[in-house]
Amino acid sequence: MAVEMRIATNALASVALLAWLPMQAAQGCPDRLAGLWGASVLFGPEIRGTLTIYRHGALWSASINSIDVPIHAGARELRFSLPGVRGEFRGHLVEHERRIAGHWIQPVTEHVWGASYATPVELTLSSRDTWRGQVLPLEDAESIYLMIEPDSSGELRAFARNPERNLGRYLGPMRAVCDGDRIQLIRAQEGAAPLNATLNPEQEILSIFFPTESATFDLTRRDRATALGFYPRVSTADAYTYRPPTRLSDGWETASLADVGIDPKPVIDLVRSMIDTPISDIAAPYPQSFLIARHGKLVLEEYFFGFDGDHVHDLRSAGKTFTTTFVGIAMRRGAPFRLDTKVTSLFRYDKLANDSPSKREITVENLLTMTSGLNADDDDPESPGNEDRLVGQKDRYRFTLDLPMAHAPGEKAVYSAAGINLLGGIVQQTTGTWLPDFIHAYFAEPLDIHRYHVPVARSGDAYMAGGMLMLPRDFMKLGQLFLSHGLWRGRQIVDPNWVSDATRAHASIHAAGDYGYGWWIRDVRVGERTYHTFRAVGNGGQMVIVIPDLDLVVAFTGGNYNQGPVWWRWNDEYIPQILIPAVTNAPERAAGLHQKANSSGQTR
């Protein structure tokens, strides 16, 4: 989810604990506990695999995992739900009934993601009146690593690493004490409850119950070769060797760094430094992907901490930039609203709480620039409409429109998930299309994006304030699309005027003129020159950074959730100190390449 995991110290303290005997650093405890421990757990979901849909005259049915269910076939949609709240399907026939395009909606992922997700599914006609396709839901899976080491006094110090949620950031530094095979991990935060563990010395299993995960993890001893999520890279090679990205069927052309006029040495040195970064505490960097494209060609694609090109990543609030893009696409396709359309006129609610003339003046553009004036400030824990309160609502659109006003529309910009999510409701209301279907038809398919997951609320509405999961190569296409004036492979997806308007400053949220329509705006000074940049940004290190003057797109994904000083370095240091100079100081080996680029911004 886009909801950033905010775990209060007293939440853990409230967990009922077993009565523990007084503990001490018993003899032999360091020898038995010291070292790296790790575990990976797949919690579900249960349903996955081949989905088959049958038509028997006017009757329809479906089969998956040996479960057979009838289908409700409406005028425009095929729908069914599995018994026991194990998933549901929404789809429709396309291409003269040769395909069924739809979405699988999986149950709430209780442990890691905390939401339900809609995943695209395509079924093809395999025989008369029979269609088959694969359901590949988002896995509710998690890895936890625990490093335990003695300090100079002989006490055991510990810290956790967790690629999916950065659990170690919330647990903080710990010390381990033991009484026989019973272990306590004492947290440094005042009032924080310890973690209780049991050691099985014969099998070398350290079993720990994590209240935040509502699960026990059986950790076993790990080394560098078996701790994919703890170390940046597991390799038998002596040093990192650069290789150009592989060309796939996802629309990206590929080339080498040198081919597009980027000096390889500083980039290679940067990747090596990311691989060689010591993992010594909870603040160690957690970059999980790093990609570069220039002149429309993908020229660097590196993954770390067990991630790879087939691993979808939670984009967190970078998803807000996708949402504003969907607004632009809907307008281009003739949806009946404009930037100055009053938002309340687009929803069919008879009466709103806290109604006022100023609320009736909120426009679509106010939502795009986070200047609605609604009391929905995510930087204020007391704001009645902040994201933590928003996500608990069944009807999030109504909740947002019912909020009191804090300012006049356009008066002040505040960071607001509620307002961006409301934009998704506008797209759905005005196009008459369920948002996952709209995204699939008018954004994902045209951009050759096939694997992704959209968070879905209890109401069935997609959550558009963040939290989509996507492959890094596909995430990067958003930046390339806007760099190429709304074109992808010669096809106009977004209006060029929208691109221009969205990527210039309209509001000031954290700095003067730092926000457009879902894009963060920044001018970067390097030497004697200033470069205009615009960025999609999500907590933990999810970034697509576009530098138009250099025809350059850079993307990162990461796991340093709620550790801004760590992941902001990738933007604040890597871009001006390494990547821009790697372009501007490089010999132009790709002379004329940019001029030869086709209208999609990609070379043939």
C-alpha positions as CSV (number, residue, x, y, z in Angstrom):
1,M,0.0,0.0,0.0
2,A,0.9,3.6,-0.3
3,V,0.2,3.9,3.4
4,E,3.6,4.3,5.0
5,M,4.1,1.8,7.8
6,R,4.0,3.8,11.0
7,I,4.3,1.5,14.0
8,A,4.1,3.3,17.3
9,T,6.4,2.0,20.1
10,N,3.5,1.4,22.4
11,A,1.8,-0.9,19.8
12,L,4.5,-3.5,20.4
13,A,4.4,-2.8,24.1
14,S,0.7,-3.8,24.2
15,V,1.4,-7.3,23.1
16,A,0.9,-9.8,25.9
17,L,4.2,-11.4,26.8
18,L,5.0,-14.6,28.5
19,A,6.5,-14.4,32.0
20,W,10.2,-14.7,31.5
21,L,12.8,-15.5,34.1
22,P,15.5,-13.0,34.6
23,M,18.0,-13.3,31.8
24,Q,21.7,-12.8,31.6
25,A,24.4,-13.4,29.1
26,A,24.8,-17.0,30.0
27,Q,28.1,-18.8,29.2
28,G,28.1,-20.1,25.7
29,C,25.3,-17.7,24.5
30,P,27.6,-15.6,22.2
31,D,28.9,-18.8,20.6
32,R,25.5,-20.1,19.9
33,L,23.8,-16.9,18.8
34,A,26.5,-14.8,17.1
35,G,26.3,-14.6,13.3
36,L,23.7,-14.0,10.6
37,W,20.3,-15.6,10.7
38,G,17.5,-15.5,8.1
39,A,14.1,-16.8,7.0
40,S,11.8,-16.4,4.1
41,V,8.1,-17.1,4.4
42,L,5.3,-17.3,1.8
43,F,2.0,-16.6,3.4
44,G,-0.1,-17.0,0.2
45,P,-2.4,-16.4,-1.5
46,E,-3.7,-19.9,-2.0
47,I,-5.3,-19.4,-5.4
48,R,-3.1,-19.2,-8.5
49,G,-2.5,-21.0,-11.8
50,T,-4.6,-21.8,-14.8
51,L,-8.1,-20.2,-15.0
52,T,-10.5,-21.8,-17.5
53,I,-13.7,-20.1,-18.5
54,Y,-16.4,-22.1,-20.4
55,R,-19.6,-21.0,-22.2
56,H,-22.5,-23.4,-22.4
57,G,-25.1,-21.6,-24.5
58,A,-26.3,-18.7,-22.3
59,L,-24.6,-20.2,-19.2
60,W,-21.0,-19.5,-18.2
61,S,-18.7,-21.2,-15.7
62,A,-15.1,-21.0,-14.5
63,S,-12.6,-23.4,-13.0
64,I,-9.3,-22.8,-11.1
65,N,-7.5,-25.0,-8.6
66,S,-10.2,-27.6,-8.9
67,I,-12.9,-25.1,-7.9
68,D,-15.8,-24.8,-10.3
69,V,-18.1,-21.8,-10.0
70,P,-20.9,-20.3,-12.1
71,I,-20.2,-16.9,-13.8
72,H,-22.5,-14.0,-13.8
73,A,-22.6,-12.8,-17.4
74,G,-23.9,-9.3,-17.8
75,A,-24.2,-7.2,-20.9
76,R,-20.6,-5.9,-20.5
77,E,-18.9,-8.0,-17.9
78,L,-18.1,-11.5,-16.8
79,R,-17.9,-11.9,-13.0
80,F,-17.5,-14.6,-10.4
81,S,-16.3,-15.0,-6.8
82,L,-14.7,-18.1,-5.2
83,P,-16.3,-19.4,-2.0
84,G,-14.6,-18.6,1.2
85,V,-13.3,-15.2,0.1
86,R,-10.5,-16.6,-1.9
87,G,-10.6,-14.3,-4.9
88,E,-12.8,-12.9,-7.6
89,F,-12.6,-12.2,-11.3
90,R,-13.9,-9.3,-13.5
91,G,-13.5,-9.4,-17.3
92,H,-15.0,-9.0,-20.7
93,L,-14.8,-10.4,-24.2
94,V,-12.6,-8.6,-26.7
95,E,-11.3,-9.1,-30.2
96,H,-14.5,-10.7,-31.6
97,E,-14.5,-13.1,-28.6
98,R,-11.0,-14.4,-29.2
99,R,-9.8,-13.1,-25.8
100,I,-11.2,-12.3,-22.4
101,A,-9.4,-9.4,-20.8
102,G,-9.9,-9.0,-17.1
103,H,-8.5,-8.8,-13.6
104,W,-8.1,-11.2,-10.7
105,I,-8.8,-9.6,-7.4
106,Q,-7.1,-11.5,-4.6
107,P,-8.0,-11.4,-0.9
108,V,-6.4,-9.0,1.4
109,T,-2.7,-9.8,1.9
110,E,-2.7,-9.8,5.6
111,H,1.1,-9.9,6.4
112,V,3.2,-7.8,4.1
113,W,1.0,-5.6,1.9
114,G,-2.2,-5.2,3.9
115,A,-4.4,-4.7,0.9
116,S,-6.3,-6.5,-1.9
117,Y,-4.9,-6.2,-5.4
118,A,-6.2,-6.4,-8.9
119,T,-3.9,-8.2,-11.3
120,P,-4.4,-8.2,-15.1
121,V,-5.4,-11.6,-16.6
122,E,-5.7,-12.4,-20.3
123,L,-7.5,-15.6,-21.4
124,T,-7.3,-16.7,-25.0
125,L,-9.6,-18.9,-26.9
126,S,-8.2,-22.5,-26.7
127,S,-11.2,-24.3,-28.2
128,R,-14.7,-23.5,-29.0
129,D,-16.4,-21.7,-26.1
130,T,-13.3,-22.3,-23.9
131,W,-10.8,-19.6,-22.8
132,R,-7.6,-20.2,-20.7
133,G,-5.2,-17.9,-19.0
134,Q,-2.8,-17.6,-16.0
135,V,-3.7,-16.1,-12.6
136,L,-0.5,-14.8,-11.0
137,P,-1.5,-12.9,-7.9
138,L,0.9,-10.8,-5.8
139,E,2.7,-13.1,-3.3
140,D,2.4,-12.2,0.3
141,A,6.0,-13.2,1.0
142,E,8.6,-11.8,3.4
143,S,12.3,-12.3,4.3
144,I,13.8,-11.3,7.7
145,Y,17.5,-11.3,8.5
146,L,19.0,-10.9,11.9
147,M,22.6,-10.0,12.5
148,I,23.9,-10.8,16.0
149,E,27.5,-9.8,17.0
150,P,29.3,-9.3,20.3
151,D,30.5,-5.8,21.1
152,S,33.8,-4.9,22.8
153,S,32.2,-5.5,26.2
154,G,31.0,-9.0,25.2
155,E,27.3,-8.1,25.0
156,L,25.4,-9.3,22.0
157,R,24.2,-6.6,19.7
158,A,21.6,-7.2,17.0
159,F,19.7,-5.6,14.2
160,A,17.2,-6.8,11.6
161,R,17.0,-6.3,7.9
162,N,13.8,-6.8,5.9
163,P,13.7,-6.1,2.1
164,E,9.9,-5.9,1.8
165,R,9.0,-3.5,4.7
166,N,12.3,-2.4,6.3
167,L,11.2,-3.9,9.6
168,G,14.6,-3.3,11.1
169,R,14.0,0.5,11.0
170,Y,11.0,0.1,13.3
171,L,12.6,-2.4,15.7
172,G,15.7,-0.3,16.0
173,P,19.0,-1.6,17.4
174,M,18.7,-4.4,19.9
175,R,20.7,-6.5,22.3
176,A,20.3,-10.2,22.8
177,V,20.2,-12.0,26.2
178,C,19.5,-15.6,26.9
179,D,18.5,-18.0,29.5
180,G,19.3,-21.5,28.2
181,D,17.4,-21.8,24.9
182,R,15.1,-18.8,25.6
183,I,16.2,-15.6,24.0
184,Q,15.1,-12.0,24.4
185,L,15.9,-9.3,21.9
186,I,15.8,-6.1,24.0
187,R,15.0,-3.0,21.9
188,A,16.7,0.3,22.5
189,Q,13.6,2.4,22.3
190,E,12.2,3.4,25.7
191,G,9.1,1.4,26.6
192,A,9.4,-0.9,23.5
193,A,8.5,-4.6,24.2
194,P,11.3,-7.1,23.6
195,L,11.0,-9.8,21.0
196,N,10.9,-13.4,22.4
197,A,12.7,-16.2,20.7
198,T,13.6,-19.8,21.2
199,L,16.8,-21.5,20.0
200,N,16.8,-25.1,18.9
201,P,20.6,-25.8,19.1
202,E,20.4,-29.2,17.4
203,Q,18.7,-27.9,14.3
204,E,20.1,-24.4,14.6
205,I,16.7,-22.7,14.3
206,L,16.0,-19.4,16.0
207,S,12.2,-19.0,16.2
208,I,11.0,-15.4,16.7
209,F,7.5,-14.1,16.9
210,F,7.2,-10.7,15.3
211,P,4.0,-8.9,16.5
212,T,4.1,-6.5,13.6
213,E,4.0,-9.4,11.1
214,S,1.6,-11.5,13.2
215,A,3.8,-14.5,12.5
216,T,6.7,-16.6,13.8
217,F,9.7,-16.8,11.6
218,D,12.1,-19.8,12.0
219,L,15.5,-18.3,11.2
220,T,18.4,-20.5,10.2
221,R,22.1,-19.7,9.9
222,R,23.1,-17.8,6.7
223,D,26.2,-16.8,5.0
224,R,26.9,-14.4,2.1
225,A,25.8,-17.0,-0.5
226,T,22.5,-17.8,1.2
227,A,21.4,-14.3,2.4
228,L,20.1,-12.8,-0.8
229,G,18.1,-10.1,0.9
230,F,20.8,-9.1,3.4
231,Y,23.8,-8.4,1.1
232,P,23.6,-6.2,-2.0
233,R,24.9,-8.9,-4.4
234,V,25.8,-12.6,-4.1
235,S,28.5,-13.3,-6.7
236,T,31.4,-15.7,-7.2
237,A,33.1,-13.2,-9.5
238,D,36.0,-11.1,-8.1
239,A,34.4,-7.8,-9.2
240,Y,31.4,-6.3,-10.9
241,T,31.4,-6.4,-14.7
242,Y,29.2,-4.1,-16.6
243,R,26.8,-5.7,-19.2
244,P,24.3,-3.8,-21.3
245,P,20.7,-4.7,-20.6
246,T,19.0,-7.5,-22.4
247,R,16.5,-6.7,-25.1
248,L,13.1,-8.1,-24.1
249,S,9.6,-7.9,-25.6
250,D,8.7,-5.0,-23.4
251,G,9.3,-2.2,-26.0
252,W,12.7,-1.0,-24.7
253,E,15.6,-0.7,-27.1
254,T,18.9,-1.4,-25.4
255,A,22.5,-0.2,-25.9
256,S,25.7,0.3,-24.0
257,L,26.6,3.3,-21.9
258,A,29.2,4.4,-24.3
259,D,26.9,4.0,-27.3
260,V,24.7,6.8,-26.0
261,G,27.5,9.1,-24.9
262,I,27.7,8.2,-21.2
263,D,31.2,7.7,-19.7
264,P,31.1,4.1,-18.3
265,K,33.7,4.5,-15.7
266,P,31.9,6.7,-13.1
267,V,28.7,4.7,-13.5
268,I,30.6,1.4,-13.1
269,D,32.3,2.8,-10.1
270,L,29.0,3.8,-8.6
271,V,27.5,0.3,-9.1
272,R,30.6,-1.2,-7.5
273,S,30.2,1.1,-4.5
274,M,26.6,0.1,-4.1
275,I,27.6,-3.6,-4.2
276,D,30.5,-3.1,-1.7
277,T,28.5,-1.0,0.8
278,P,28.9,-2.7,4.3
279,I,25.7,-3.8,5.9
280,S,26.6,-2.9,9.5
281,D,23.4,-1.4,10.9
282,I,19.7,-0.5,10.2
283,A,20.6,2.6,8.3
284,A,22.6,0.8,5.5
285,P,21.3,1.7,2.1
286,Y,18.8,-0.6,0.5
287,P,18.8,0.1,-3.3
288,Q,17.0,-2.7,-5.0
289,S,17.2,-1.6,-8.7
290,F,19.1,1.1,-10.6
291,L,18.4,1.8,-14.3
292,I,19.5,4.4,-16.8
293,A,18.1,5.3,-20.3
294,R,19.4,7.8,-22.7
295,H,18.2,8.8,-26.2
296,G,15.3,6.3,-25.6
297,K,17.6,3.3,-25.0
298,L,18.0,1.4,-21.8
299,V,21.7,1.3,-21.1
300,L,22.0,0.2,-17.4
301,E,19.9,-2.3,-15.5
302,E,21.2,-3.5,-12.1
303,Y,19.5,-5.2,-9.2
304,F,20.4,-5.8,-5.6
305,F,19.3,-7.5,-2.4
306,G,17.7,-10.5,-4.1
307,F,15.7,-8.4,-6.6
308,D,15.8,-8.9,-10.3
309,G,14.0,-7.9,-13.5
310,D,11.1,-10.3,-12.9
311,H,10.4,-9.0,-9.4
312,V,7.6,-6.4,-9.1
313,H,8.3,-3.5,-6.7
314,D,6.0,-1.4,-4.5
315,L,6.2,2.1,-5.9
316,R,4.6,3.7,-2.9
317,S,3.8,7.4,-3.5
318,A,5.4,7.4,-6.9
319,G,2.1,5.9,-7.9
320,K,0.6,9.4,-7.4
321,T,2.3,10.5,-10.6
322,F,0.7,7.6,-12.5
323,T,-2.7,8.8,-11.2
324,T,-2.3,12.4,-12.5
325,T,-1.2,10.9,-15.8
326,F,-4.4,8.9,-16.0
327,V,-6.3,12.2,-15.5
328,G,-4.4,13.5,-18.6
329,I,-5.2,10.4,-20.6
330,A,-8.9,10.6,-19.7
331,M,-9.1,14.2,-20.7
332,R,-7.4,13.4,-24.0
333,R,-9.9,10.7,-24.6
334,G,-12.8,13.1,-24.2
335,A,-13.9,12.5,-20.6
336,P,-16.4,15.3,-19.7
337,F,-14.4,17.5,-17.4
338,R,-11.7,20.2,-17.6
339,L,-9.1,21.5,-15.2
340,D,-11.5,24.2,-14.0
341,T,-14.4,21.7,-13.5
342,K,-15.7,21.8,-9.9
343,V,-15.0,18.5,-8.2
344,T,-18.2,18.2,-6.3
345,S,-20.2,18.3,-9.5
346,L,-18.5,15.1,-10.7
347,F,-19.8,12.9,-7.8
348,R,-23.4,11.9,-7.1
349,Y,-23.6,12.6,-3.4
350,D,-26.9,14.3,-2.3
351,K,-25.4,16.1,0.7
352,L,-21.9,16.6,1.9
353,A,-20.8,17.0,5.5
354,N,-19.0,20.3,6.3
355,D,-20.5,21.7,3.1
356,S,-19.5,25.3,2.2
357,P,-19.2,27.6,-0.8
358,S,-15.4,27.2,-0.8
359,K,-15.7,23.4,-0.9
360,R,-17.9,23.8,-4.0
361,E,-15.1,25.8,-5.6
362,I,-12.5,23.1,-5.5
363,T,-11.4,22.3,-9.1
364,V,-9.7,19.3,-10.7
365,E,-6.6,21.4,-11.0
366,N,-6.6,22.0,-7.2
367,L,-6.5,18.3,-6.7
368,L,-3.7,17.9,-9.2
369,T,-1.6,20.5,-7.4
370,M,-2.6,19.5,-3.9
371,T,-4.2,22.9,-3.2
372,S,-7.8,21.8,-2.6
373,G,-7.9,23.4,0.8
374,L,-9.4,20.2,2.3
375,N,-8.1,19.3,5.8
376,A,-6.2,16.3,4.5
377,D,-2.6,16.9,5.3
378,D,-0.4,13.7,5.4
379,D,2.4,15.6,7.1
380,D,0.0,16.4,10.0
381,P,-0.8,13.4,12.2
382,E,-3.8,15.4,13.6
383,S,-5.3,16.2,10.2
384,P,-8.8,14.4,10.0
385,G,-8.1,13.5,6.4
386,N,-4.6,12.2,6.5
387,E,-3.8,8.9,4.8
388,D,-3.9,6.8,7.9
389,R,-7.5,7.8,8.4
390,L,-8.4,7.7,4.7
391,V,-7.5,4.0,4.2
392,G,-9.8,2.8,6.9
393,Q,-12.9,4.1,5.1
394,K,-15.2,2.0,3.0
395,D,-16.1,4.9,0.7
396,R,-12.9,6.9,0.4
397,Y,-14.4,9.4,-2.1
398,R,-17.2,10.3,0.2
399,F,-14.9,10.5,3.2
400,T,-12.7,13.0,1.3
401,L,-15.5,15.2,0.1
402,D,-17.0,15.2,3.6
403,L,-13.8,16.7,5.1
404,P,-13.8,20.2,6.5
405,M,-11.9,22.9,4.7
406,A,-8.6,24.1,6.2
407,H,-7.9,26.7,3.5
408,A,-9.5,28.3,0.5
409,P,-8.9,26.4,-2.7
410,G,-5.6,27.4,-4.3
411,E,-4.4,29.2,-1.1
412,K,-2.0,26.6,0.2
413,A,-0.5,23.3,-1.0
414,V,-0.2,20.4,1.5
415,Y,0.8,16.8,0.7
416,S,-2.4,14.9,0.4
417,A,-3.1,11.3,-0.5
418,A,-6.9,11.9,-0.2
419,G,-6.9,14.5,-3.0
420,I,-4.9,12.4,-5.4
421,N,-7.0,9.3,-4.7
422,L,-10.1,11.5,-5.5
423,L,-8.7,12.1,-8.9
424,G,-8.9,8.3,-9.5
425,G,-12.6,8.6,-8.6
426,I,-13.0,11.4,-11.2
427,V,-11.5,9.2,-13.9
428,Q,-13.8,6.3,-13.0
429,Q,-16.9,8.5,-12.7
430,T,-16.4,10.4,-15.9
431,T,-15.3,7.6,-18.2
432,G,-17.8,5.0,-16.8
433,T,-14.9,2.5,-16.6
434,W,-13.6,0.6,-13.6
435,L,-10.2,2.1,-12.9
436,P,-8.2,-1.2,-13.3
437,D,-9.8,-1.6,-16.7
438,F,-9.0,2.0,-17.7
439,I,-5.4,1.6,-16.6
440,H,-5.1,-1.7,-18.5
441,A,-6.7,-0.4,-21.8
442,Y,-5.3,3.1,-22.0
443,F,-2.0,3.0,-20.2
444,A,-0.6,-0.5,-19.5
445,E,-1.3,-2.2,-22.9
446,P,-0.1,0.7,-25.0
447,L,3.1,0.9,-23.0
448,D,3.8,-2.9,-23.3
449,I,3.2,-3.3,-19.5
450,H,1.9,-6.7,-18.6
451,R,2.8,-7.5,-15.0
452,Y,1.6,-5.1,-12.3
453,H,-0.8,-5.0,-9.3
454,V,-3.2,-2.2,-8.4
455,P,-4.4,-1.9,-4.8
456,V,-8.2,-2.2,-4.4
457,A,-10.3,-1.0,-1.5
458,R,-13.2,-2.9,0.2
459,S,-15.5,-0.9,-2.0
460,G,-13.9,-2.4,-5.1
461,D,-12.4,1.0,-6.1
462,A,-8.7,1.2,-6.9
463,Y,-6.6,3.1,-4.4
464,M,-4.8,5.8,-6.5
465,A,-2.7,7.6,-3.9
466,G,0.1,5.1,-4.3
467,G,1.1,1.4,-3.8
468,M,1.0,0.0,-7.3
469,L,3.5,-2.7,-7.8
470,M,5.4,-2.8,-11.1
471,L,8.5,-4.1,-12.7
472,P,11.3,-1.5,-12.6
473,R,11.7,-1.5,-16.4
474,D,8.0,-0.6,-16.7
475,F,8.2,2.0,-13.9
476,M,10.9,3.7,-15.9
477,K,8.6,4.0,-18.9
478,L,6.7,6.7,-17.1
479,G,9.7,8.9,-17.3
480,Q,10.5,8.0,-20.9
481,L,6.9,8.7,-21.8
482,F,7.1,12.3,-20.5
483,L,10.6,12.9,-21.8
484,S,9.2,11.9,-25.3
485,H,6.3,14.4,-25.1
486,G,3.7,11.6,-24.4
487,L,4.8,9.2,-27.1
488,W,5.8,5.5,-26.7
489,R,7.0,3.6,-29.8
490,G,5.3,6.1,-32.1
491,R,2.0,6.1,-30.3
492,Q,0.6,9.2,-28.6
493,I,-0.5,8.2,-25.1
494,V,-0.5,11.5,-23.3
495,D,-1.1,14.9,-24.9
496,P,2.1,16.9,-25.4
497,N,0.5,20.0,-23.8
498,W,-0.4,17.9,-20.7
499,V,3.3,16.8,-20.5
500,S,4.4,20.4,-20.6
501,D,1.9,21.5,-18.0
502,A,2.4,18.6,-15.7
503,T,6.2,19.0,-15.5
504,R,6.3,22.7,-14.6
505,A,5.9,24.2,-11.2
506,H,2.3,25.0,-10.1
507,A,2.6,24.8,-6.3
508,S,5.0,24.8,-3.3
509,I,4.8,21.9,-0.9
510,H,8.2,21.4,0.7
511,A,10.1,24.1,-1.3
512,A,9.3,27.0,-3.6
513,G,7.8,25.8,-6.9
514,D,8.5,22.1,-6.2
515,Y,5.3,20.5,-7.5
516,G,3.5,20.2,-10.9
517,Y,0.7,17.8,-11.6
518,G,2.0,14.8,-9.6
519,W,5.6,15.5,-10.6
520,W,8.2,16.9,-8.2
521,I,10.1,19.7,-9.8
522,R,13.7,20.7,-9.1
523,D,16.5,22.7,-10.8
524,V,19.9,21.1,-10.3
525,R,23.1,23.1,-10.5
526,V,26.2,21.3,-11.8
527,G,29.2,23.5,-12.6
528,E,28.1,26.5,-14.5
529,R,24.9,25.0,-15.7
530,T,21.4,24.5,-14.3
531,Y,19.4,21.5,-15.3
532,H,15.6,21.3,-15.1
533,T,14.5,17.9,-13.6
534,F,11.2,16.4,-12.7
535,R,10.7,13.3,-10.6
536,A,8.1,10.7,-9.5
537,V,9.0,9.8,-5.9
538,G,7.9,7.2,-3.4
539,N,8.9,6.5,0.2
540,G,11.9,4.1,0.5
541,G,13.7,5.2,-2.6
542,Q,11.2,4.7,-5.5
543,M,12.2,7.4,-8.1
544,V,12.0,8.1,-11.8
545,I,14.1,11.2,-12.5
546,V,13.9,12.9,-15.9
547,I,16.6,15.4,-17.1
548,P,15.3,16.7,-20.5
549,D,18.4,18.7,-21.4
550,L,20.4,15.5,-21.4
551,D,17.7,13.2,-22.9
552,L,18.2,11.2,-19.8
553,V,16.0,9.1,-17.5
554,V,17.2,7.5,-14.2
555,A,15.2,5.1,-12.0
556,F,15.7,3.6,-8.6
557,T,13.7,1.4,-6.4
558,G,14.6,0.7,-2.8
559,G,13.7,-0.5,0.7
560,N,14.8,2.3,3.0
561,Y,11.2,3.0,4.1
562,N,10.9,6.0,6.4
563,Q,14.7,6.7,6.1
564,G,14.7,9.7,3.9
565,P,18.3,10.8,4.6
566,V,19.4,7.5,3.3
567,W,17.5,7.2,0.0
568,W,17.5,10.9,-0.9
569,R,21.2,10.6,-1.5
570,W,20.4,8.8,-4.7
571,N,18.8,11.9,-6.0
572,D,20.8,14.6,-4.2
573,E,24.3,13.1,-4.7
574,Y,24.3,10.5,-7.4
575,I,22.5,12.7,-10.0
576,P,24.6,15.9,-9.7
577,Q,27.9,14.5,-8.6
578,I,28.1,11.3,-10.8
579,L,25.5,10.8,-13.4
580,I,25.2,14.3,-15.0
581,P,29.0,14.6,-15.2
582,A,29.1,11.1,-16.7
583,V,27.1,12.5,-19.6
584,T,28.5,16.0,-19.9
585,N,32.1,15.0,-19.5
586,A,31.9,12.0,-21.8
587,P,33.2,12.0,-25.4
588,E,30.2,12.1,-27.7
589,R,30.5,8.6,-29.1
590,A,26.9,8.6,-30.0
591,A,27.2,11.7,-32.2
592,G,24.0,12.3,-34.1
593,L,22.2,9.5,-32.3
594,H,19.7,11.9,-30.6
595,Q,18.9,13.4,-34.0
596,K,18.2,10.0,-35.5
597,A,15.8,9.1,-32.7
598,N,12.4,8.4,-34.0
599,S,9.3,10.2,-32.9
600,S,8.8,7.9,-29.9
601,G,12.1,9.1,-28.4
602,Q,13.6,5.7,-29.0
603,T,16.1,4.8,-31.7
604,R,15.3,2.1,-34.2
